Amino acid sequence: MDESEKSSSQEYLSNAPSAMSLGEGLSALRAMRHSLRIDDAIPDKVKSWSSTLEAIENRLIQLERQNHDLICLTDQLTESNALLLDLKYQADQAEAKAIACDSGKTQFLARISHEIRSPLSVILGYADQILEDSVTLQQSRHIAGHIRQTGDFVLDVINEVLDLSKIEAGAFTLSAHETPLIPLIREVFDLFEHAAFKRGIGFELKVSYPLPETIFVDGHRLKQVLVNLCSNALKFTEKGKVSLTCWYENNHIKFEVQDTGIGMTETQLSKIFKPFTQAEDTISSRFGGTGLGLCIAYEIVEQMGGKLTVESTMGKGSCFAVDLSLAGQSYKLVEQVVHSNSILRSTEEVQQLSGKVVVAEDTKDLQMIIGAVLKKAGLDVTLVNNGQQALDAYKEGDYDLVILDIEMPVMDGLTAMKAIKSLQQENGLRPVPVLALTAHAFKDEVVRLGREGFNDVIIKPFKRQLLLESLAGWLGNDGKLH
């Protein structure tokens, strides 16, 4: 290239910036090519650069596309990196929760072991005392009372663990029915009045009328909630008082359990309804308990369509509130009524029944206990060891009710029940209710036994009064089918 060509090219290129973007470079090249084509004054050799510039332009276009692709890829990598960081954070959080949950469950299992082993040691110790020492009748009654009380405590612990397992399996359900409200409240109050008095703690029942006479709710579970709240309130109150309040307001029934106990901090409140936790580990060691009661109570109230809330101040006390909607229910409001001692049957009162009952139970001790309870209630009882003996007894006698343990040697309860039902149908015999006796407390098992043909299911271990009330539902005073 001679000096004139260099001068001409430099004239067009001298104004170009030293650094420019791909887009700016393309624009400059296109302007230059356009000038080269229309300016006749430009030397031919310079115009021949047009093809070279076109090649450069194409290359720049290609580079611009690649640059765009790189920018898009960079954005995608940035988003992916952010997503990975978020997933890592979530994984770390999940791991931390899992570790905390495992730790909580480990502590919970240790606490459960303590809550069961300790009272069992008491029961075994009392049993040894009766067996080895000469005790008077009065002493034996005192010991029996302690054994019963301790046994009830162990049963409550087991029931809480079973309830939680149902909740975690999504199998926890309620059975709503018409429930007399005022007797239920009174029964809860009566459970704790004497214990509070012995500890020098005031325990008040405040009922604001009018109240619904009955509400459609699972009364057993509602009572469980109120019992748990009152029990906790008394447990964590060393001085002062506890109050149970109930009132009706705008189609809602409301309960409050308030205490002047130790109270809770905000941190403690945040996990009070979570399983495997108590306010602090020192709380369980000081006051005992499984830490499951409030979690279960919260689930019960939620399934009832209500709300369980708490307010608390450290060192001043706590207030738990239950709010249940009565929307869609038909109920009658009643004014204040006079409570007599006959509103609730005493647990010491023996319900009188009549009729012939055959009981099949392979555990001798339990067989003797059931026999003693039923005979004391006025029933004519035949005790047998397995399903085959129950079937033989049924064929020979005119029985009004049959109770069959499910798991027995020779013939199990399910097989015996089906054989008895077949005899009734084939021979035109009057229908006699057959009740299952089982240690399997899960609802699925109870439902299954009902579908198989049992008229009712009795869960072991059972309380005497509940057993008699179950039988009373099937037997009239004349011993015939109710």
HELIX and SHEET records of a PDB file:
HELIX    1   1 GLU A    3  LEU A   13  1                                  11    
HELIX    2   2 LEU A   22  ILE A   38  1                                  17    
HELIX    3   3 ASP A   44  LYS A   47  1                                   4    
HELIX    4   4 TRP A   49  GLU A  132  1                                  84    
HELIX    5   5 LEU A  137  GLU A  168  1                                  32    
HELIX    6   6 LEU A  181  LYS A  198  1                                  18    
HELIX    7   7 GLY A  219  LYS A  235  1                                  17    
HELIX    8   8 GLU A  266  SER A  270  1                                   5    
HELIX    9   9 ASP A  281  PHE A  287  1                                   7    
HELIX   10  10 GLY A  293  GLN A  303  1                                  11    
HELIX   11  11 LYS A  364  LYS A  376  1                                  13    
HELIX   12  12 GLY A  387  GLU A  396  1                                  10    
HELIX   13  13 GLY A  413  GLU A  426  1                                  14    
HELIX   14  14 LYS A  443  GLU A  452  1                                  10    
HELIX   15  15 ARG A  464  ALA A  472  1                                   9    
SHEET    1   A 2 HIS A 177  PRO A 180  0                                        
SHEET    2   A 2 THR A 214  VAL A 217 -1                                        
SHEET    1   B 5 GLY A 202  VAL A 207  0                                        
SHEET    2   B 5 LYS A 241  GLU A 249  1                                        
SHEET    3   B 5 HIS A 252  ASP A 259 -1                                        
SHEET    4   B 5 GLY A 317  SER A 325 -1                                        
SHEET    5   B 5 LYS A 307  THR A 313 -1                                        
SHEET    1   C 2 LEU A 211  PRO A 212  0                                        
SHEET    2   C 2 LEU A 333  VAL A 334 -1                                        
SHEET    1   D 5 ASP A 380  VAL A 384  0                                        
SHEET    2   D 5 LYS A 356  ALA A 360  1                                        
SHEET    3   D 5 LEU A 401  ASP A 405  1                                        
SHEET    4   D 5 VAL A 434  THR A 438  1                                        
SHEET    5   D 5 ASP A 456  ILE A 459  1                                        
END                                                                             
